[in-house]
Amino acid sequence: MRAERRRETRYPFIAMAEIVDEKEHARTSSRISDLSLHGCYVEMLNPFPAGTNVMIEIYTETESVETQATVAFFEAKQGMGLQFRELPQYYSDVLNRWLTQAKDRKAN
């Protein structure tokens, strides 16, 4: 079992995502299953190796967040954990709104 290393609690959050490997420029569509201030978990059958730098766009019906991230860990045929890198203020505001909504849902 892997030791917990997250800086923030992740909350259940379902959204679609487009992930681009920054080196290979390979684009993959996927789904986010949880989210935190510093990262997310992406469900995918062929996750990228740990250390891979990616650009991720997470989107709901009304808003999106786009940021650079690094693969922190992967689980073969299941998915990968991403750690966000520089998050522009506009997207940080959107992310904070999403997290507030996710916290409220979890509390109810």
C-alpha positions in Angstrom: 0.0 0.0 0.0 1.3 3.4 -1.0 1.9 6.0 1.8 -0.4 9.1 1.7 1.6 12.0 0.3 -1.2 14.5 -0.7 -1.0 18.0 0.6 -4.8 18.5 0.4 -7.9 16.3 0.7 -9.2 15.0 -2.6 -13.0 15.1 -3.1 -15.1 13.0 -5.4 -15.6 15.1 -8.5 -16.7 13.7 -11.9 -15.6 15.7 -15.0 -14.3 15.1 -18.5 -10.6 15.8 -19.3 -8.3 16.1 -22.2 -4.7 15.3 -21.4 -1.7 16.0 -23.7 1.7 14.5 -23.1 3.9 17.6 -23.5 6.9 15.7 -25.0 5.0 13.3 -27.3 2.0 15.6 -28.0 -0.3 12.6 -27.6 -3.8 13.6 -26.8 -6.1 11.4 -24.6 -9.7 11.9 -23.5 -10.5 10.7 -20.1 -12.5 11.3 -16.9 -11.6 12.8 -13.5 -12.9 11.0 -10.5 -11.5 13.1 -7.7 -10.0 16.6 -7.3 -8.0 18.7 -4.8 -6.3 22.1 -4.8 -3.1 20.6 -6.0 -4.1 17.6 -8.2 -6.6 15.1 -9.4 -7.0 11.4 -10.3 -7.6 10.6 -14.0 -9.2 7.3 -14.9 -7.6 5.8 -18.0 -6.6 2.4 -19.3 -3.2 3.4 -20.5 -1.9 6.0 -18.0 1.3 7.9 -18.6 4.5 6.9 -16.6 5.3 8.7 -13.3 7.2 11.9 -14.0 5.5 12.6 -17.4 4.7 16.3 -17.8 1.2 16.9 -19.3 -1.2 19.7 -20.1 -4.7 18.9 -18.7 -8.0 20.5 -19.5 -10.8 19.6 -17.1 -14.3 20.6 -18.1 -17.8 20.5 -16.8 -20.9 21.7 -18.7 -20.3 25.3 -17.8 -16.6 25.8 -16.9 -13.1 24.5 -17.5 -9.6 24.5 -16.0 -6.5 24.2 -18.0 -3.1 23.7 -16.4 0.2 21.9 -16.6 0.7 18.9 -14.4 3.1 16.1 -13.6 2.1 12.4 -13.2 2.8 11.7 -9.5 1.9 8.0 -9.7 0.0 5.6 -12.0 -1.9 2.4 -11.6 -1.8 0.1 -14.6 -5.1 -0.2 -16.5 -6.8 2.1 -13.9 -5.5 5.6 -14.0 -3.0 8.2 -12.7 -2.6 10.8 -10.1 -1.6 14.3 -11.4 0.0 17.0 -9.4 -0.8 20.5 -10.8 2.0 22.8 -11.6 1.5 26.5 -12.3 -2.2 27.3 -12.1 -3.2 30.8 -13.5 -5.4 32.8 -11.2 -8.6 32.6 -13.3 -8.4 28.8 -13.3 -7.5 28.7 -9.6 -10.8 30.6 -9.0 -12.7 28.0 -11.0 -11.0 25.2 -9.2 -11.8 26.7 -5.8 -15.5 27.0 -6.8 -15.5 23.3 -7.8 -13.9 22.3 -4.6 -16.4 24.3 -2.5 -19.2 22.5 -4.4 -17.6 19.1 -3.8 -17.1 19.8 -0.1 -20.7 20.8 0.2 -21.9 17.6 -1.5 -19.7 15.5 0.7 -21.0 17.2 3.9 -24.7 16.4 2.9 
